[in-house]
Amino acid sequence: MPAGWWALRAQQTVSFGKQVLPVLTNNCFKCHGETLQLSGLDLRSRATMLKGGQHGPVIVPGNAEQSRLYRLISGQEKPRMPMDGKLGDAEVATLREWINQGAPWEGSETAAAAPAAPSTKSLEDMEIPAEARNYWALRPAIIGLSASRCATRCRR
């Protein structure tokens, strides 16, 4: 990335709804949301972030380096969060800039919960037409075919 990229990014206002909330929803709410609050931490509102959990507040508005949330997601403090993966550099930078900009919270005081996963029940009961059963992925595997023989045989 160009040297001035970080400086330019720091000058831009981070949108809570468009940039921060999606990161929190996709990576944090499953352990610190409506259903579950590990370590007593709920990240769904600015007030609960300021209150914090068992280890105290997770954000210090205006100071990402002093914010436990930033230190955990950037790997400066253990355990690195989220527990089931790692945020990308851009996501970490977005949260850092949002905290440095005072952690403004747009819209409702509490973030909306992630939408419920669509039901697969109707798909499980769906009839598969006979012509769809001929699709290559639904056929039994043929052991011992070379790639070239499989290419001609599987296209039938």
C-alpha positions in Angstrom: 0.0 0.0 0.0 1.2 3.5 -0.7 2.9 5.3 2.3 0.2 7.9 2.6 -2.6 5.5 2.6 -2.8 5.2 6.4 -2.7 9.0 6.8 -5.5 9.4 4.2 -7.6 6.7 5.9 -7.1 8.4 9.3 -8.6 11.6 8.0 -11.8 9.9 6.8 -14.7 9.6 9.2 -15.5 6.0 9.8 -19.2 5.2 9.5 -20.5 3.0 12.4 -23.4 1.6 10.4 -21.6 0.9 7.2 -18.1 -0.1 8.4 -18.0 -0.9 12.1 -21.3 -2.7 12.7 -20.7 -5.3 9.9 -17.4 -6.2 11.5 -19.0 -6.5 14.9 -21.9 -8.5 13.6 -19.9 -10.9 11.6 -17.1 -11.5 14.1 -18.1 -10.5 17.6 -21.8 -10.8 18.3 -21.9 -14.6 18.4 -19.9 -14.5 21.6 -20.7 -11.0 22.9 -24.2 -10.3 21.6 -27.8 -11.0 22.5 -27.6 -14.7 23.1 -24.2 -15.0 24.8 -22.0 -12.6 26.6 -18.7 -14.3 27.3 -16.7 -12.6 30.1 -19.9 -10.6 30.8 -19.3 -8.5 27.7 -22.0 -7.3 25.4 -20.8 -5.4 22.4 -24.2 -4.4 21.1 -24.2 -0.9 22.5 -21.8 2.0 23.1 -22.9 2.0 26.8 -22.1 -1.6 27.3 -18.8 -1.2 25.6 -18.0 1.6 27.9 -19.2 -0.4 30.9 -17.3 -3.5 29.7 -17.3 -6.9 31.2 -15.3 -8.8 33.8 -12.1 -7.1 32.6 -13.5 -3.6 32.5 -14.3 -1.2 29.6 -13.3 -2.4 26.1 -13.2 1.0 24.5 -11.6 4.3 25.5 -13.2 6.8 23.0 -10.4 8.8 21.3 -7.7 6.3 22.3 -7.5 3.0 20.5 -4.1 2.1 22.0 -5.7 2.2 25.5 -8.8 0.3 24.3 -8.9 -3.4 25.2 -11.0 -4.2 22.2 -8.4 -2.8 19.8 -5.5 -4.5 21.7 -7.3 -7.8 21.5 -8.2 -7.7 17.8 -4.8 -6.4 16.8 -3.0 -9.2 18.8 -1.3 -6.8 21.2 -3.0 -8.5 24.1 -4.0 -12.2 24.6 -6.2 -14.0 23.8 -6.4 -12.6 20.3 -10.0 -12.0 19.2 -12.0 -13.2 17.6 -11.3 -16.6 19.0 -12.4 -18.4 15.9 -10.2 -16.5 13.5 -8.4 -13.2 12.8 -9.7 -9.9 11.5 -8.2 -8.6 8.3 -5.8 -5.6 8.5 -8.5 -3.3 7.0 -11.1 -4.4 9.6 -8.6 -3.8 12.5 -7.7 -0.4 11.0 -11.4 0.5 10.7 -12.1 -0.3 14.4 -8.9 1.5 15.4 -9.9 4.7 13.5 -13.5 4.5 14.8 -12.3 4.3 18.4 -9.7 7.1 17.7 -12.6 9.3 16.3 -14.5 8.9 19.6 -16.4 5.7 18.8 -19.5 7.6 17.6 -22.6 5.4 17.6 -25.1 6.2 14.8 -28.8 5.3 14.9 -30.3 3.2 17.6 -28.6 3.0 21.0 -28.4 -0.8 20.6 -27.1 -2.5 17.5 -29.6 -4.7 15.7 -28.9 -8.4 16.1 -27.6 -10.3 13.1 -30.4 -11.5 10.9 -31.5 -15.0 11.6 -30.2 -17.6 9.3 -32.7 -18.6 6.6 -34.5 -21.8 7.3 -33.4 -24.8 5.2 -36.4 -26.9 6.1 -38.2 -26.1 2.8 -35.0 -27.1 0.9 -34.8 -30.5 2.8 -38.4 -31.3 1.7 -37.9 -30.2 -1.9 -38.4 -32.8 -4.6 -35.5 -33.2 -7.0 -36.6 -33.5 -10.6 -35.3 -36.5 -12.5 -33.2 -34.4 -14.9 -31.5 -32.7 -12.0 -30.5 -36.1 -10.6 -28.2 -36.5 -13.7 -26.1 -33.6 -12.5 -22.4 -34.7 -12.1 -22.3 -33.9 -8.4 -25.2 -36.2 -7.6 -23.7 -39.2 -9.4 -21.7 -41.9 -7.6 -17.9 -41.5 -7.8 -16.1 -43.6 -10.5 -12.9 -45.0 -9.1 -9.9 -45.6 -11.4 -10.7 -43.1 -14.2 -7.9 -40.8 -15.4 -8.7 -37.2 -15.7 -9.0 -37.4 -19.5 -11.2 -40.5 -19.5 -13.4 -38.9 -16.8 -13.7 -35.7 -18.8 -15.2 -37.6 -21.7 -17.2 -40.1 -19.7 -18.7 -37.6 -17.2 -20.0 -35.3 -19.9 -22.7 -37.7 -21.0 
